[in-house]
Amino acid sequence: MIDRAGMAAFLRHRRQALQPEDIGLRRGQRRRTSGLRREEVAAQCSMSADYYARLEQERGPQPSAQMVAAIAQGLHLSLDERDHLFRLAGHNPPARGSASEHVTPGLARIFARLADTPAEIVTELGETLRQTPLGIALTGDAARHTGPARSLGYRWFTDPGSRALYEPDDHGFLSRMFASGLREAVAKRGPGSRAAHYADLLTARSAEFRAVWDTHEVGVRPNEVKRYVHPAVGALQLHCQTLIDPVQEHYLLVYTAVPGTESHEKLRLLSALGPVS
C-alpha cells in the first residue's frame, strides 16, 4: 500500500538535498531555492512538472514501478534510498547487481560532468544506460533499441549495420571480444540469466556467433584505442578509459583523443555537427 505522506516528505527532502552541480547544471547567482526546483527534478525524471509536484503534495495516482525507477534515478538515490522509495510507493524493490539498471549516485555525478566528452554508462552485457550528447554524436542514440538489441554484442551478430561504425580490420577481433565477454557473463550469472538468454538467441540466429562461441575463448579484453569510421567525420582513433561500479557491475566508458591529433580536431567538429543519423 502506498504511503503518500511518507513518499511526499521523502521526495521533498531528497530534492532539497540535491544540488544543481550534482546533475550538471550551473548555479545561477539569483538562485534562492534550497536544492533543486521541482521542474528540474521532473526534467531529470522525464516526466511533467505537474505530475511530480502532485507526488510531493500527496496527490495523484499511485506511481507505477517504472515511474518510481525514473524518480529514483533522477534524484540520484542510493540503492538503499531507491528501495525505500519503492516501498513507500507500494512496490517491491527491483533486483540489485548486474540485473539492475539503477546508476549509483557517485557514477551519476561523474557522468554529469562529462557533457563535453563522448561517454556512456553500460551494463556488463553492453546495454547502454546513459550517453552524453557527444557520445550520441559518436555512436548514435543507443536508447532507441529495445529487448536483446539493447546489447551492442547482440546487435553485432544480428544487425550488419551495427558494424559500419567500426574499422573493418577490427571486426574479427570484436567478434571474438563480444563472444568472450558473453561467455564469461554466462558463467558468472548462471543458466537462467539474461546473459544465457542472449547466448541462446545468438546461437540460433548467427552462424558466425556459433563458430566463435564454439572456440570457448575467454579473456579477450577491449583494446584501449578504438578505431571508428564515422559517417560525418571519417576515421577516428579514440582512447577508452573505463571506471567500474563494482556494486552494480556498470561501466563508465570515456572516449578521448590525443590533443593535437587529427582525431582530436574531428571530435571538436563532431561536437558541432551533432548526432549521427
C-alpha positions as CSV (number, residue, x, y, z in Angstrom):
1,M,0.0,0.0,0.0
2,I,1.3,3.4,-0.9
3,D,2.4,5.8,1.9
4,R,1.6,9.1,0.3
5,A,2.7,11.3,3.2
6,G,5.9,9.4,3.7
7,M,6.7,9.4,0.0
8,A,5.9,13.1,-0.3
9,A,8.2,14.0,2.6
10,F,11.0,11.8,1.3
11,L,10.8,13.3,-2.2
12,R,10.9,16.8,-0.8
13,H,13.9,16.1,1.4
14,R,15.9,14.4,-1.3
15,R,15.1,17.1,-3.8
16,Q,16.2,19.8,-1.4
17,A,19.4,17.9,-0.6
18,L,20.4,17.6,-4.3
19,Q,22.4,20.5,-5.8
20,P,22.4,21.8,-9.3
21,E,26.1,20.8,-9.7
22,D,25.1,17.2,-8.9
23,I,23.1,16.9,-12.2
24,G,25.4,19.0,-14.4
25,L,23.5,22.3,-14.0
26,R,25.1,25.7,-13.3
27,R,24.0,27.5,-10.2
28,G,22.7,31.0,-11.1
29,Q,23.6,34.0,-9.0
30,R,19.9,34.7,-8.2
31,R,19.1,31.1,-7.2
32,R,17.1,31.1,-4.0
33,T,15.8,27.5,-4.0
34,S,17.3,25.1,-1.5
35,G,18.4,22.2,-3.6
36,L,16.7,21.6,-6.9
37,R,13.5,23.1,-8.2
38,R,10.6,20.7,-8.9
39,E,10.7,21.3,-12.6
40,E,14.4,20.5,-12.6
41,V,13.8,17.2,-10.9
42,A,10.9,16.5,-13.3
43,A,13.1,17.1,-16.3
44,Q,15.7,14.7,-14.9
45,C,12.9,12.1,-14.5
46,S,11.4,12.6,-17.9
47,M,8.0,13.5,-16.5
48,S,5.9,16.6,-16.3
49,A,6.5,19.1,-13.5
50,D,2.8,18.9,-12.6
51,Y,2.9,15.1,-12.1
52,Y,6.0,15.3,-9.9
53,A,4.5,18.2,-7.9
54,R,1.4,16.2,-7.2
55,L,3.5,13.4,-5.7
56,E,5.2,15.9,-3.3
57,Q,1.8,17.3,-2.4
58,E,0.4,13.8,-1.6
59,R,-2.0,13.9,-4.6
60,G,-2.4,12.0,-7.8
61,P,-2.5,8.2,-8.6
62,Q,-0.1,5.7,-7.3
63,P,3.1,5.9,-9.5
64,S,4.0,2.8,-11.5
65,A,7.2,0.9,-10.8
66,Q,8.6,2.5,-14.0
67,M,7.8,6.0,-12.7
68,V,9.4,5.2,-9.3
69,A,12.5,3.9,-11.0
70,A,12.7,7.1,-13.1
71,I,12.3,9.3,-10.0
72,A,15.0,7.3,-8.1
73,Q,17.4,7.8,-11.0
74,G,16.5,11.5,-11.4
75,L,17.1,12.2,-7.7
76,H,20.4,10.3,-7.7
77,L,19.2,8.0,-4.9
78,S,21.5,5.4,-3.4
79,L,20.3,1.7,-3.7
80,D,19.0,1.8,-0.1
81,E,17.1,5.1,-0.8
82,R,15.8,3.7,-4.1
83,D,14.5,0.6,-2.3
84,H,12.9,2.8,0.4
85,L,11.1,4.9,-2.2
86,F,9.7,1.7,-3.9
87,R,8.3,0.5,-0.6
88,L,6.8,4.0,0.1
89,A,5.1,3.9,-3.3
90,G,3.7,0.4,-2.6
91,H,6.0,-1.6,-4.8
92,N,8.6,-4.3,-4.2
93,P,12.1,-3.0,-4.9
94,P,13.8,-4.3,-8.0
95,A,16.8,-6.6,-8.0
96,R,20.3,-5.2,-7.3
97,G,23.6,-6.1,-9.1
98,S,24.0,-7.0,-12.7
99,A,20.3,-7.2,-13.4
100,S,19.7,-3.7,-12.1
101,E,19.8,-0.6,-14.4
102,H,19.9,1.9,-11.5
103,V,23.0,4.1,-11.9
104,T,24.5,4.8,-8.4
105,P,24.9,8.5,-7.3
106,G,28.7,8.5,-7.4
107,L,28.8,7.3,-11.0
108,A,26.0,9.6,-12.0
109,R,27.8,12.6,-10.5
110,I,30.9,11.8,-12.5
111,F,28.9,11.3,-15.7
112,A,27.1,14.7,-15.2
113,R,30.5,16.4,-15.5
114,L,31.3,14.8,-18.9
115,A,28.9,16.7,-21.1
116,D,31.6,17.9,-23.5
117,T,33.1,14.4,-23.8
118,P,31.9,11.2,-25.5
119,A,30.9,8.9,-22.6
120,E,28.4,6.3,-21.8
121,I,27.4,4.0,-18.9
122,V,26.8,0.4,-19.9
123,T,25.9,-2.9,-18.3
124,E,28.2,-5.9,-18.4
125,L,26.2,-7.0,-21.5
126,G,26.9,-3.8,-23.4
127,E,23.4,-2.3,-22.8
128,T,23.8,1.5,-22.8
129,L,22.0,3.1,-19.8
130,R,23.2,6.7,-20.4
131,Q,25.1,8.7,-23.1
132,T,26.5,12.2,-23.2
133,P,25.4,14.3,-26.1
134,L,28.8,13.9,-27.7
135,G,28.5,10.1,-27.0
136,I,25.3,10.1,-29.0
137,A,27.0,12.1,-31.8
138,L,29.8,9.5,-31.9
139,T,27.8,6.2,-31.9
140,G,24.1,7.2,-32.3
141,D,21.3,7.0,-29.8
142,A,21.6,3.6,-28.2
143,A,18.4,4.2,-26.1
144,R,16.3,3.7,-29.2
145,H,16.9,-0.1,-29.1
146,T,14.7,-2.4,-27.2
147,G,14.9,-6.0,-26.0
148,P,18.1,-8.0,-26.7
149,A,19.0,-5.4,-29.3
150,R,19.9,-3.1,-26.5
151,S,23.1,-5.1,-26.2
152,L,25.8,-4.0,-28.6
153,G,27.2,-7.5,-28.6
154,Y,23.8,-8.9,-29.6
155,R,23.5,-6.3,-32.4
156,W,27.0,-7.1,-33.6
157,F,25.9,-10.6,-34.7
158,T,22.3,-9.8,-35.7
159,D,22.4,-6.4,-37.4
160,P,25.1,-5.9,-40.1
161,G,24.6,-2.2,-40.0
162,S,25.9,-2.0,-36.5
163,R,29.4,-2.8,-37.8
164,A,29.6,0.1,-40.2
165,L,30.9,2.5,-37.4
166,Y,34.0,0.3,-36.7
167,E,37.2,-0.1,-38.6
168,P,36.8,-3.2,-40.9
169,D,40.2,-4.7,-39.9
170,D,38.9,-4.8,-36.3
171,H,35.7,-6.8,-37.0
172,G,37.2,-10.2,-36.4
173,F,38.7,-9.2,-33.1
174,L,35.5,-7.5,-32.0
175,S,33.5,-10.7,-32.7
176,R,35.9,-12.7,-30.5
177,M,35.7,-10.0,-27.8
178,F,31.9,-9.9,-27.7
179,A,31.6,-13.7,-27.6
180,S,34.3,-13.9,-24.9
181,G,32.6,-11.3,-22.7
182,L,29.2,-13.0,-23.1
183,R,30.7,-16.4,-22.2
184,E,32.2,-15.0,-19.0
185,A,28.9,-13.4,-18.1
186,V,27.0,-16.6,-18.6
187,A,29.5,-18.5,-16.4
188,K,29.2,-15.8,-13.7
189,R,25.4,-15.3,-13.8
190,G,24.2,-18.9,-14.5
191,P,21.9,-20.7,-16.9
192,G,18.8,-18.7,-16.0
193,S,20.4,-15.3,-16.5
194,R,19.8,-12.7,-19.2
195,A,23.3,-13.4,-20.5
196,A,22.4,-17.1,-21.0
197,H,19.2,-16.0,-22.8
198,Y,21.2,-13.8,-25.2
199,A,23.7,-16.6,-25.8
200,D,20.8,-18.9,-26.7
201,L,19.3,-16.4,-29.1
202,L,22.6,-15.7,-30.8
203,T,23.3,-19.4,-31.2
204,A,20.0,-19.8,-33.0
205,R,20.4,-16.7,-35.2
206,S,24.1,-16.3,-36.1
207,A,26.4,-18.8,-37.8
208,E,29.3,-16.5,-37.1
209,F,28.4,-16.4,-33.4
210,R,28.2,-20.2,-33.2
211,A,31.6,-20.5,-34.8
212,V,33.3,-18.0,-32.4
213,W,31.3,-19.3,-29.4
214,D,32.4,-22.9,-30.0
215,T,36.1,-21.9,-29.5
216,H,35.3,-21.3,-25.8
217,E,37.6,-18.3,-25.8
218,V,37.7,-16.1,-22.7
219,G,39.7,-13.2,-21.5
220,V,39.6,-11.2,-24.8
221,R,39.7,-7.6,-23.5
222,P,38.9,-4.4,-25.4
223,N,41.7,-2.5,-26.9
224,E,42.5,0.8,-25.3
225,V,42.4,2.5,-28.7
226,K,39.2,2.1,-30.5
227,R,39.0,2.8,-34.3
228,Y,35.8,4.3,-35.8
229,V,34.7,5.1,-39.3
230,H,32.2,7.9,-38.6
231,P,29.8,8.8,-41.4
232,A,30.3,12.6,-40.9
233,V,34.0,13.0,-39.9
234,G,35.7,9.8,-41.2
235,A,38.4,7.8,-39.3
236,L,38.8,8.3,-35.6
237,Q,41.2,6.8,-33.1
238,L,39.9,7.3,-29.5
239,H,41.3,6.1,-26.2
240,C,38.8,4.5,-24.0
241,Q,39.1,4.7,-20.2
242,T,36.8,2.6,-18.0
243,L,35.5,3.2,-14.5
244,I,33.7,0.3,-12.9
245,D,30.9,0.3,-10.3
246,P,31.6,-3.0,-8.6
247,V,28.2,-3.0,-6.8
248,Q,26.0,-2.7,-9.9
249,E,28.5,-4.1,-12.5
250,H,28.1,-0.9,-14.5
251,Y,30.9,0.6,-16.6
252,L,31.5,4.3,-17.3
253,L,33.3,4.5,-20.7
254,V,35.0,7.8,-21.5
255,Y,36.5,8.3,-25.0
256,T,39.2,10.9,-25.6
257,A,41.6,11.8,-28.4
258,V,45.3,12.8,-28.1
259,P,45.5,16.6,-28.2
260,G,47.0,17.9,-31.5
261,T,46.0,14.8,-33.5
262,E,43.6,14.7,-36.4
263,S,41.1,12.7,-34.2
264,H,41.2,15.4,-31.6
265,E,40.2,18.0,-34.2
266,K,37.5,15.7,-35.6
267,L,36.0,15.3,-32.1
268,R,35.6,19.1,-31.9
269,L,34.0,19.1,-35.3
270,L,31.7,16.2,-34.2
271,S,30.6,18.3,-31.2
272,A,29.4,21.0,-33.5
273,L,27.7,18.6,-36.0
274,G,25.6,16.7,-33.5
275,P,24.2,13.2,-33.5
276,V,24.7,10.7,-36.4
277,S,21.6,9.8,-38.3
